[in-house]
Amino acid sequence: MKVFINKNPFELAEGATLADAVAAIAATPPFAAAVNLQFVPNTQYALHLLQAQDRIDIISPVTGG
């Protein structure tokens, strides 16, 4: 199924979870994730099933001043 991760199209298997999407881009902590603009706690990544056309944002914190 086609999803969008940080606005880029990705093909994931049917039944993929948010954990699969995080693995697809090899995200390294720390980061936060949202699906369709809704924050998902990291304890729920493996349980959060994705749907075709979902928009996933994986955001790393920015430091500096």
N, C-alpha and C positions, 0 to 999 in steps of 0.2 A: 504494500500500500504506500501511497505517496504522502509524506508529511513534509513540513517545512521546519528546519532547525536553524535558528538565527537567520531567517528569511531565505535560506538555501534549500532547494528541494532535495529530499532523500527518499530512497526506497527502503522500507522496512517490511519484514514479514508480517502477515496477518497475525493478530494477537500480540504484537509487540508492546512492550511497556516503556515507560519513561526511562527506566534503567537501560533498556536497549538503545534508546536514542542517545543517552549520555555516552554509552560505549561507542556508538557509531562515530562520534566526533572526538573520541578519546579525551574528554574533558578531565582536567585535573583539579582537585580541590584547592582552594575553596571556590565554590560557585553556588548560585541559587538557580532554581528552574521553575518555569511557569508554563502551563499549557493553556492556550487560548486566553492569555492574560491572567490566569488564575494561578497563584503561587501553590506549589506542591512541596510539602515537607520532604526532606531527603529520606526519611523513614518510610515514605509511601512510594518511592520511585519504582520499586519492583512490583507494586500492586496496582499502579495507575496504568490501566489499559489505554492505548492510543487508538484513535479512529483516523480513517483516511482524511486528509486535508487539515489535520490538527496543526496548529502553529505553536512550536516549542521555542521558548527563549531560555538560553543558558547564559547566565550573566556572572562574570567574575568581578570581585570588588576592585576598585581603583584606589590606589593610595597616592599620597603626595600633597602638595600644598601650594 
